[in-house]
Amino acid sequence: MPPLHLPDLTLREATEADLPAIVALLADDVLGGGREEPGPPLPRGYAAGFRAMTAQGGIVLVAEQGDAVVGCLQLDILHGVSQRGLARAQVEGVRVASHRRGHGIGAALMQEAMRRATAMGAGSMQLTTNAARHDAQRFYARLGFVQSHLGFKLEIKEARQR
């Protein structure tokens, strides 16, 4: 896929100061609206999670138009033993502001994530999406992702109560 050129779009690594805008994006969604707390005030857990994630080498990319954050995603590199130590890029929390969807912002974010993952030595990129997110599933398929695995999830209540 050739790189997208959206002249009014800036992609950059997020800072802790971007958290209110990022959490608002995560909440701007049927599923996220029920599980995120955009405040104000913003619950302290978001900053703690951001710091822990970045301390492990993860990043959050944001897409800006003008002075507004209109998209985000989290990118982590997972190192392991399987497949001869293949590093995997894990993408989480991909969101574009509901009023800006369908304008190439999500694709631009994903292309930048792929570029950075490659530069960081990842040999594959993976993500999960909720089974109810049919538009997201079509979006990832258009980008070349294949539905190759069946995922499972277990909520660990003690950890969620912190």
C-alpha positions in Angstrom: 0.0 0.0 0.0 1.5 3.4 -1.0 2.0 5.9 1.8 -1.0 8.1 2.3 -0.5 11.8 2.0 -3.0 13.8 4.0 -1.6 17.3 4.0 -3.3 18.6 7.1 -2.5 15.5 9.2 0.4 15.2 11.6 1.4 11.9 13.1 3.5 11.9 16.3 4.2 10.1 19.5 1.8 11.1 22.3 2.9 12.6 25.5 1.2 12.4 28.9 -0.4 15.8 28.1 -2.3 14.1 25.3 -4.1 11.7 27.6 -7.3 13.7 28.0 -7.7 13.7 24.2 -6.7 10.0 23.9 -9.2 8.9 26.5 -11.9 11.0 24.9 -11.2 9.1 21.6 -11.3 5.8 23.4 -14.7 6.8 24.9 -16.1 8.0 21.6 -17.4 4.6 20.7 -20.3 2.3 21.7 -18.0 -0.1 23.6 -15.5 2.4 24.9 -18.3 4.7 26.1 -19.2 2.1 28.7 -15.6 1.4 30.0 -13.6 4.6 29.7 -13.8 7.6 32.1 -12.8 10.7 30.2 -13.4 13.0 33.1 -12.6 15.7 34.0 -10.8 15.0 36.1 -9.1 12.1 34.3 -8.6 9.2 36.7 -4.9 8.7 37.7 -4.8 5.2 36.3 -4.5 6.5 32.8 -1.3 8.3 33.5 0.1 5.4 35.5 -0.7 3.0 32.6 0.8 5.4 30.1 4.0 5.7 32.1 4.3 1.9 32.6 3.7 1.3 28.9 6.3 3.8 27.7 8.8 2.5 30.3 8.5 -0.9 28.5 9.2 0.7 25.1 5.6 1.1 24.0 4.2 4.2 22.3 0.9 5.8 21.6 0.7 7.5 18.2 -1.7 10.4 17.7 -3.0 12.0 14.6 -3.6 15.7 14.7 -5.5 18.0 12.4 -4.9 21.6 13.4 -4.6 21.6 17.1 -7.1 18.7 17.6 -6.1 15.0 18.3 -8.4 13.1 15.9 -6.9 9.6 16.1 -4.7 7.3 18.2 -3.3 3.8 18.6 -0.9 2.1 20.9 2.0 0.1 19.6 4.0 -2.4 21.7 6.8 -4.7 20.6 6.5 -8.2 22.1 9.6 -10.2 22.3 9.4 -14.0 22.7 10.9 -17.4 22.0 8.5 -18.9 19.4 9.3 -18.6 15.7 13.0 -18.4 16.4 12.5 -15.3 18.6 10.3 -13.4 16.2 9.4 -9.9 17.6 5.8 -9.1 17.1 4.2 -5.6 17.0 1.0 -5.5 19.0 -1.5 -2.8 18.1 -4.2 -1.7 20.6 -6.7 1.0 21.1 -7.1 2.2 17.4 -9.5 5.0 17.4 -10.5 7.9 15.0 -12.9 10.6 16.1 -16.4 9.6 15.0 -16.8 12.7 12.9 -13.5 12.1 11.1 -13.9 8.4 10.2 -13.6 7.5 6.5 -11.0 10.1 5.7 -7.9 8.0 5.7 -6.7 8.9 9.2 -6.9 5.3 10.6 -5.0 4.0 7.5 -2.3 6.7 8.0 -1.9 5.8 11.6 -1.7 2.1 10.8 0.9 2.7 8.1 3.0 4.7 10.5 2.7 2.0 13.1 3.8 -0.6 10.5 6.8 1.6 9.5 7.8 2.0 13.2 7.3 -1.6 14.0 9.6 -2.6 11.1 12.2 -0.1 12.3 12.0 -1.7 15.8 12.6 -5.2 14.4 9.1 -6.6 14.4 8.5 -9.5 11.9 4.8 -9.4 12.2 2.0 -7.2 13.4 -1.0 -8.4 15.3 -4.1 -7.0 16.9 -7.5 -8.0 18.2 -10.8 -6.3 17.7 -14.1 -7.0 19.4 -16.3 -9.4 17.5 -19.0 -6.7 17.4 -16.8 -4.2 15.6 -17.7 -5.1 12.0 -16.5 -1.8 10.5 -13.1 -2.3 12.2 -12.9 -5.8 10.9 -13.4 -4.6 7.3 -10.9 -1.8 7.8 -8.2 -4.2 9.0 -8.9 -6.6 6.1 -8.5 -3.8 3.6 -5.1 -3.1 5.1 -4.1 -6.7 4.5 -4.6 -8.2 7.9 -6.0 -11.8 7.9 -8.2 -13.3 10.5 -5.9 -16.1 11.4 -6.5 -16.8 15.1 -9.3 -17.2 17.6 -8.9 -15.1 20.6 -9.9 -15.6 24.3 -10.1 -13.1 27.1 -10.4 -13.4 30.9 -11.1 -10.4 33.0 -8.9 -10.4 36.2 -11.2 -8.6 38.6 -8.5 -7.9 41.2 -6.3 -6.1 38.7 -9.3 -4.0 37.3 -10.2 -2.7 40.7 -6.8 -0.9 41.2 
